[in-house]
Amino acid sequence: MLKIKKLDLYITKKFLTTFFAAIILIIGIVIIFDISEKIEKFVANEASLNEIIFDYYLNFIPYFMNMYSPLFVFISVIFFTSRLTANSEIIAILSCGVSYHRMMVPYLASAAIIAMMSLGLSLYVIPQSNATRLKFEQKYFKKRQANATSDIHYKLDATKYVYVGSFSPWNNTAYNFTLEDMQGDKLVSKLSAETARWDSTSASWRLKNWFIRDYTEGLEDRIRSGSQLDTTIALTIEDFYRNKKTVEQLSARDLNELIRVQISRGDKMVMYAQIEKHTRLALPFSAFILTIIGVSLSTKKRRGGMGWNIGIGIALGFSYILFLRFSEMFVITDTLPPVVALWLPNIIFAAIAAIIYKIAPK
């Protein structure tokens, strides 16, 4: 069993205090700049001070902290480890018989604490805080937008398919609405309408200028038509507004259920839910990878001193975050499966960490 030493507590304390100090400092600066940028909108839209503080900024902090946690981890590790190196403390640690691998234990233990915290925020805290924050933004900053405007296909269940030529978010109306009923490979019924408008009171679609064609075994089909028809199907207005922002508000269970439903429907917007799911799982593991890279880069004295190490840390930290965002394009363009695309930055940076770590003790 690994015995905890004073060295472990010393490094862990340095790591975590530097990490949280960096978070407090950077979030404070970001909030000040954000207030200066949005103050006119707050005043113009008459947002109350209570809403600004508790609905927006209090829920903005966990989202921002988790999103940029890789950068905070990297800067923290490089900052305090570079100081240890500059003060010859790393040399003293290794000279006392502590191996380089043993010295990494408190670093990885601290990274585990941060990773667990990040995972807990992603799965339980941030979805709820995002719901409040995004509701505030929709109320005071921007209008709600639909995720698609034309050529929309949905599979409602094993037999029913919906096609919408276009959707207008201004009046919540679908144009060129078609509902097909299939039995195996055979079309048995087709409902068509010029428009289908969502009725929030009855939670149904109000069809205008509709007609239904029932296909029979004989030579004659049965046709019915009318000017107005209310129908309830497994499709709501929320399906047209569900996008990258809305999936950020879902709990892990709701997100998995949404992915299951969207896959069964053949909904191409499932990519947003899949991106959100794998980002939540992949991001916390970056704490281990970036910690190893940070320590490996900082335990060697450089002519540029701490400034050079911090510069490298910021560059690599931002490159990881940008790579993670860029990997979403592989999913959107259907180049790679979501599980591969969103874990690709971790795989590549893990390889870099392994190479740097192998060289560092030398």
N, C-alpha and C positions, 0 to 999 in steps of 0.2 A: 504494500500500500504506500502511495506517495505521501510523504510527510510534508505538511505545510511549514515553510520556513519564513523568517522575517523578510527575506528577500522577496518571496512571493507576495506578501502583504504590501511591501514597499512598492513594487512595480504595479500591482493591481490598483493601489490607491492613486499612484501617479497617473495611470492610464485613465481611470474612470473620472477623477477630478478634472483632468485636462479635457476629456471628452465633453463632460457636461458644462464646463466653463466655456468651451468653444461654441456649444449649442446656444447657451444663454447670450453670449456676445453677438454671434452672427444673427440669431433670430431677432434680437433687439434692434440691430442695424437694419435688417430687412423690414421690420414693422415700421420703423421711422420713415424709411423711403416709401413704403406702401401707403402710409397715411398721407404723406405729402403729395403723392400721385392721385389719390382717390378722395381727398378732402372736399373737392368741389362737387363730386358726385354725391357724397354723403349729405352735404348741405342742400344741394339742388333737389334731391329725392326725399329730404326730410327724414333721414334715418336717425333713430334715437341713439343716444350714447350707450344705453343698455344693450341694444341690438348690435351696435358696432363692436363693443367689447366682448360680450358673452356669446353672441350668435356667430360673429365673423372671426375675430382675431383669436379668441380662446379655442376655436375649432380649427383655425388655420395652423396653429403651432404644432399639433401632433402630425398633421399632414406634411408640413414642410420639414419637420425634424426627421421623419421617417424617410421621406424622399431623398434627402441629402445626407442621410446617415453614413453612407460610404465615404463621402468627402470628409465628414467630421471625424470618422474613425482614422482615416489616413493622416489628416493633419495632426490629430492628437498624438498618434503613435510616433510620427516623425518629429514632432516638436519636442516631446519630453525625452525621447530616446536620443535625439541629437544632443540635448543638454547633458544627458548621462555620458555620452561619448566625449563631448567637449571637456567635461570635468574628469575624464579618465575613470569614471565609475564602471563602465563596461569592461575595461581592461582589468580593474581590480576584481570584479566579479569572476571573470574567467580565470584570473591568476589564483583565485582561492579554490580551484578545483571544480568549479561549477561548469559543466559542459554547455556548449551553445544550445543544444537541444533541451537541456534542463532549464536553461534561462527562458526558453520560449513558453514554458508551461503557464506562468502567470499571465503572459500576454494572451495566450489562447483561452485561458479561463475568463479573462476580462472580455475577450471577443465573444465568448459564449453567452455571457450576461447581456451584452448589447444585442446579440442576435436574437435571444429569447424575448427581450424587450421589444425589438423591432417586429418580431413575428406576432407577439401579443397585440401590439398596436395595429398591425395590418389586418388581423383577423377579427378583433373584437372592438377596438376603440375607434379607429379611423372611419370605418363605414358609417357609424352613427354620427360622428362629428362632421363627416362629409355631407350627410343629409341635411344637417342644420346650416352648414356653411354655403352649400350650393343653393339652398332655398333662399338664403339671404341674397346671394348674387343674382338669382333670377328675379327677385323682387326689386332690387335697387340698381343692378348693373345691366342686365341683358335679358332679352326675351328668350323664351323656351323655343328650341329648334327641333324639327323632326330629323330623324337620322337618314331618311331617304325620300326622294321626291318623285321618282318615276320607276316604272318597270319593277314592281314589288311582287314577289312570290312568297306564299306561305303554305306549308302543309299543316293543316289543323289537326288531323288524326290520320288513321290508316286509310280512310276513304275520301276525305274532303280536302280540296285544294282551293286556295284563294289567289286571284290575280288582281292587282290594282295598277291601272295605267299610270296614274299620278296621284299624289297626295298633297293637299294644301294645308299647311299649318295655320293659315290665317282663319279658316273657318272649320277646321277639323273635318274636311270632306275628302273622300276618296272618289276619283273619277274613273270611269270605265271599269266598274267593279264586276268581277266574275267569281262565282262559287260553283265548283264542279264536284260532283259525286261520282267516284269511281268504284266499281266492283271488279277487282282484279285488274285486267287490262281494258276493261270495257267501261265506257262513259254511259252512265244510266240517267243522269240529270245534270242540267246546266242552268244556273240562275245568273242572269245578266241585268245590270242596271247602269243608267247613265251616271248617277251619283249615289254615294252612300255616306250619309252624314252621321257622326256620332252623337247620340242623345245621352247626355250624362245623367239625366233624371232616371231613365229606365235602363241605363247601361246596355243599350242595344243600338243597332245600325238602322237608320231610316233610309230606305231605298226609294229613289225617284225614277219613274218611267222604267219599270222592270218587266221582265218576262222570263218565264221558266219553260224550258223544253225538256220533257220526259221522253227518253228514247225507249221504244218498245221493240218487241221481237217482230212485230208485223211491219207493214209498209208505212203506216201512219204513226207519227209522233204526236204526243199530247202537248199542247202549248197553252200556257196561261199567261196573262199579262195584267198590268194595272199601273196606276199613277203613283201609288205610295204603298210601301210595305215595311213593317218593322220586323227585324229578325235579330235573334241572339245567337252568336257563334263564339267559338273559342278564340276570339280575336278582339282586343280592346284598343282604345286609343293609345295606351301606354306602349304598345308594340311598335308604334310608329315614332315614338319619341325616345325609345331606349337607345342610348349611344354610349360613348366612352365615359361621359360624366355620370350617367345614371347607374352604370354598373359599379362605380366607385362607392355607391351608397349601400350596396347589398352585403349582407352577412355571408359568411362562408357557405352556410347551408343554402341560403337563397340563391347565391351565385351558382352553386353546383346544380340546383334545380333549374335555373334559367338556362344553363348550358345544355342540360338534358332536353328541355322543351324545344330550344332553338335548333338543336341538331335534328330532333325528330321532325321539325317543321321544314328543315332545309333552309333555315333563315341565315343569310350570309352575314348578318350582324352578330352572329355568335362569336366572331373573331374578337370583338371588344370584351366580351365576358371572359373568353379564354386568355386574352392578354392580361386582364386584371388578375385572374386567378394565379397564373404562373409568375407574374411580377411579385405578388404578395409572398410567394414561397421562395422565389429565387433571391430577392433583395437581401433578406437577413443573412444568408450564407456569405455574402460579400464581406461581412465583418471579419471572418476567418482569413479569407484570401488577402484582403488589403492589409490586415495586420501583419501577416507574414512578409509581404512585400515591403511594408513600412519599416519593420525591424531590420530586415536584410539590407535595406538601403541606408539606414541610419547608424548602424553599429561600426561603420568605418569612417574615420576622420577624413574630411575633404578640405581642399584649399579654400573653397568658398564658404566653409563653415555651415552653420545652421540654416542660413538663408538659402543656400543651394539645395539643401535637403527639403526644405519647406516648398521651394519652387517646384521640385520634382514631384512632391506629394500632391500639391494642388493640381498639377498638370495630369497626373495619373488618375487622381480622384475624379476630376471632371471628365476625363476620357472614358472612364468606366460608366459614369452616369449617361453620357452622350451615346455610348455604345448600346447601353440598355434601352434608351429611347429609340435609337436607330434600328435596333433589332425588331421593334414593333412593325416596321415597314415590311419585314420579311413575312410577317403574318398577314398584313393587310393586302399585300400583293400576291399572297398564296404561294410564296417561294419556299417557305419552310413551315413545318408543323409548329404550333405554338410552344409545345414543350421543348422543342429543339431551339427555336429562335430566342426564347426568353432566357434559357439557360446557357446559351452560347457565350455571352460575356463572362459568366462565371467559369466556364470551361477554358476559355482562352486565357483569362487572367490567372486561373489556377495553374496552368502550364507555365506562365511567366513567373509566378511565385515559386514554383518548384525549381526552376532553373536558377533564379536569383538566390534562393535559400541554400541551394547546393554549393553555390560559389561563396556565399557570405562568410562561413567559418574560416575560409582560407585567407 
